[in-house]
Amino acid sequence: MMSAKDTTAQAVSAAGEPALDAERLRADFPALHQQVRGKPLVYLDNAATAHKPQAVIDAVNRCYSRDYSNVHRGVHYLSEKATEEYEQAREKVRAFLNARESREIVFLRGTTEAVNLVAQSWGRQHLKSGDEVLITEMEHHANIVPWQLLSEQTGAVLRVAPITDEGELIVEEFEKRLGPRTKLVGITHVSNALGTINPVKQIAALAHAQGARVLVDGAQSVPHMGVDVQDLDCDFYAFSGHKAYGPTGIGALYAKADVLESMPPYQGGGEMIRQVTFKKTTFAAIPQKFEAGTPHIVGAIALGIALDYLQGIGMDAIARYDRELLDYAHRALGDIPKLRVVGTARDKASILSLVFDDIHPHDLGTIVDSEGVAIRTGHHCCMPLMERYCLPATARASLAFYNTRADVDALVAALQKAREMFGP
Amino acid sequence: MSDDLRDLYQEVIFDHNRNPRNFGKPEGFNRRAEGFNPLCGDRLTVYMQVDEEGVIQDVHFDGKGCAISTASASLMTETLRGKTVAEAEALFKGFHDLIMDESGAGAPDLGKLRVLEGVKAYPSRVKCATLAWHTVHAALDEQDEPVTTE
């Protein structure tokens, strides 16, 4: 039931109060305050990577300047301190994803390594010739190629569920391809090229009913919305730190504890063992079993700080602001002659794939860049998706909570300029 | 508009992009190669007729690309007609040096190819401007595999 207070808050929101104060938050990001090509930077390439708040930059600096040592090894003070912080970061990731236990969180280089780990460890253990992996047409190469490699190794078959012209997964078509042979479903939570938010909770339930495990690519969802892996009931959830305002080279894989325990190691080395003799090695418990070698200690700690920063704003506020800014962008872009937005799913994050049929995205990228507006042009590591839309590439603007309506206006003005240069 | 951008997108470039010369598959040719730029998805095919003396009698191209790659291919076809294979390779090197800003001594007269000089301010666009030339190089080498700019 809605309290009187909630009603008031909604009324304020309906009156145009933004979900968060982007202008104030921008001040936390030093890289946003610079000129490029003689113009103030308007950074709209957040789906490729996001800029870092001062708190994250300071955390990296502080770790290397003071509290730095290797983890899980020494008995000396600094090693204990670094280990404590590293494990605290794991707990922060657990809390962020609402996993049951922190041992369900494996620190890795990012989403790509996480998918490869699942394919090579879980996949090689469970898949045999004729088994199937089911993915969607909108997957990033990182959720396609590892399954192709696995298929070659095991004789498994990779199947693909189609999407609508608007960029929504056709659930009935997905269900038709799901059956007793399906051992794993790989699906992106948010499409990096279209912005589509997939119904992963529903997909997980359908997959589980057929006995399949579910891996969710969370690279684009973690920066945009709250994620609850228990509610989604997925078996694996992968994300990258650098898209979530943390450092590059660090990310995490969530996997249900019983699934993770049953999986063989992905890489062998130090850190992941219990006892080694030349005859036999016994492995450490999860998650260390999957963290061979010295991990990216400082990256993990700084990722924890980035997640603290996001929690400080509130993921609900970020998601609401994301939707407000996306709606504003859709309206503003609608005024540009001959511009098409590819990907118009009802449930969508603030990613806009833009196409002029008579201006190549690469020309668009260069012209827009000359106005200080950074967007991404290309296939966005989704070549099969581009083929689906018969496009060589798109120009993609991807927004973050530190972007404002003024940033969208700058994009619109830059696109108008390209339109004028190439003729009306 | 910035000077760099004006230098890159000259009217000649727009003209060749809108109306590319020698565009389409010709009736006869004895050299053919495909070029692909995986970065931007640009694809083009070059068709050439080279006579027994090694003189390029005809060059055509088709495919899809950005304004820079289309205009560059169009200008190239006009420039190469009547040149020998050796002259074509020398032009490719001279053109490459021009847009990489590495012009050395003994560079050939590049003529109208010079309108693409503005590319040198945009390192990420060099591959667009050179795709057609890499493809011609492959056609003259009679390579079977499609060339890529990567």
Chai-1 contact restraints between the chains, C-beta under 6 A:
chainA,res_idxA,chainB,res_idxB,connection_type,confidence,min_distance_angstrom,max_distance_angstrom,comment,restraint_id
A,H360,B,C66,contact,1.0,0.0,6.0,A-B,restraint_1
A,H362,B,C40,contact,1.0,0.0,6.0,A-B,restraint_2
A,H362,B,C66,contact,1.0,0.0,6.0,A-B,restraint_3
A,D363,B,C66,contact,1.0,0.0,6.0,A-B,restraint_4
A,D363,B,A67,contact,1.0,0.0,6.0,A-B,restraint_5
A,S370,B,S2,contact,1.0,0.0,6.0,A-B,restraint_6
A,S370,B,L5,contact,1.0,0.0,6.0,A-B,restraint_7
A,G378,B,C40,contact,1.0,0.0,6.0,A-B,restraint_8
A,H379,B,G41,contact,1.0,0.0,6.0,A-B,restraint_9
A,P392,B,G41,contact,1.0,0.0,6.0,A-B,restraint_10
A,A393,B,C40,contact,1.0,0.0,6.0,A-B,restraint_11
A,A393,B,G41,contact,1.0,0.0,6.0,A-B,restraint_12
